[in-house]
C-alpha cells in the first residue's frame, strides 16, 4: 500500500500552509488527490515531491508562471535542458537587476540619513525627500 498524507501532513512536510496547498491545487500546479471513503484528500509521495519542487522554486524567487513552466519541463525527463537553463539565466538577470536597485535605494537612504541634523520635522531631509516638490 502506498503511503498517503493528509493535507495538514503534506503542508507540514513542505513547510507550506494548508491554504497554499489548496491554492496550488485550484490553479493546477498540484494535481487533485484521490479522496478517502470519508472524503478527505489523500496525498501521495508524488504530491509531496511536486509540492517540494514548487516550494523550492518559489523560495528561489520564481514566479508561479515560471514554476508552471519548470514543472512542465521537469515532467519531460528526456528533453534537453536548454529551456530550463534559459529560464534560470533570465531569472538571475532579474535578481541582479533587483540587487542593483536595492543597492541604489540603500545609498539614497543612507545619504539622507547622513544629512540628518537631528532638528525638527520642518527641517527633516527624509520627510522633504518623501514629500511632493
C-alpha positions in Angstrom: 0.0 0.0 0.0 1.2 3.5 -0.9 1.8 5.9 2.0 -0.7 8.8 1.9 -0.7 12.2 3.6 -3.4 14.3 4.9 -3.4 17.9 3.7 -2.1 19.0 7.1 0.7 16.4 7.0 1.6 17.4 3.4 1.7 21.1 4.3 3.8 20.4 7.4 6.3 18.2 5.5 6.8 21.0 2.9 6.6 24.0 5.3 3.6 25.2 3.5 0.2 26.4 4.7 -2.9 24.3 4.1 -4.4 27.2 2.2 -1.3 27.3 -0.1 -1.8 23.6 -0.9 -5.4 24.2 -1.8 -4.5 27.2 -3.9 -1.8 25.2 -5.8 -4.5 22.6 -6.5 -7.0 25.2 -7.6 -4.6 26.8 -10.1 -3.4 23.4 -11.4 0.1 23.3 -10.1 -0.6 20.4 -7.9 -3.0 17.7 -9.1 -6.0 17.0 -7.0 -5.5 13.9 -4.9 -7.8 10.9 -4.6 -10.4 11.1 -1.8 -10.7 8.7 1.1 -14.0 7.0 1.9 -14.5 9.8 4.4 -14.0 12.3 1.5 -10.6 13.5 2.9 -7.8 14.3 0.5 -5.2 11.5 0.3 -1.9 12.9 -1.0 0.9 10.6 -2.2 4.6 10.7 -2.3 4.3 12.2 -5.8 2.3 15.1 -4.4 5.0 15.6 -1.7 7.7 15.6 -4.4 5.8 18.0 -6.6 4.9 20.4 -3.7 8.5 20.3 -2.5 9.6 21.3 -6.1 7.1 24.1 -6.1 8.1 25.4 -2.7 11.9 25.3 -3.6 11.3 27.1 -6.9 9.2 29.7 -5.1 12.0 30.1 -2.4 14.4 30.8 -5.3 12.1 33.6 -6.4 10.5 32.0 -9.5 7.0 33.3 -10.3 4.0 31.0 -10.4 4.1 31.2 -14.2 7.8 30.2 -14.2 7.1 27.4 -11.7 4.3 26.1 -14.0 6.8 26.2 -17.0 9.5 24.5 -14.9 7.1 21.8 -13.9 6.1 21.2 -17.5 9.8 20.9 -18.4 10.5 18.6 -15.4 7.7 16.3 -16.4 9.5 15.5 -19.7 12.7 14.0 -18.4 14.2 13.2 -21.8 14.0 16.7 -23.2 17.1 18.9 -23.5 17.5 21.3 -20.5 18.3 24.4 -22.6 14.9 25.9 -21.8 15.5 25.4 -18.1 18.9 27.0 -18.4 17.4 30.0 -20.3 14.7 30.5 -17.6 17.3 30.3 -14.8 19.6 32.8 -16.6 16.7 35.2 -17.2 15.7 34.9 -13.6 19.3 35.5 -12.4 19.4 38.7 -14.6 16.2 39.8 -12.9 17.7 39.1 -9.5 20.9 41.1 -10.4 18.7 44.0 -11.5 16.8 43.9 -8.2 20.0 43.8 -6.2 21.3 46.8 -8.1 18.1 48.7 -7.5 18.2 47.8 -3.8 21.8 49.0 -3.5 20.8 52.3 -5.1 17.9 52.6 -2.7 20.3 51.9 0.2 22.8 54.5 -0.9 20.0 57.1 -1.3 18.5 56.4 2.1 22.0 56.3 3.7 22.7 59.7 2.1 19.5 61.1 3.5 20.3 59.8 7.0 23.8 61.3 6.7 22.2 64.7 6.1 20.1 64.5 9.3 20.7 67.4 11.6 18.6 66.0 14.5 16.4 69.1 14.2 12.7 69.4 13.8 10.4 67.7 11.3 10.2 71.0 9.4 13.9 70.6 8.6 13.9 66.8 8.1 15.7 65.8 4.9 13.9 62.4 4.8 10.4 63.9 5.1 11.5 66.5 2.5 12.6 63.8 0.1 9.3 61.9 0.5 7.1 65.0 0.1 6.0 66.2 -3.3 8.0 69.1 -4.6 
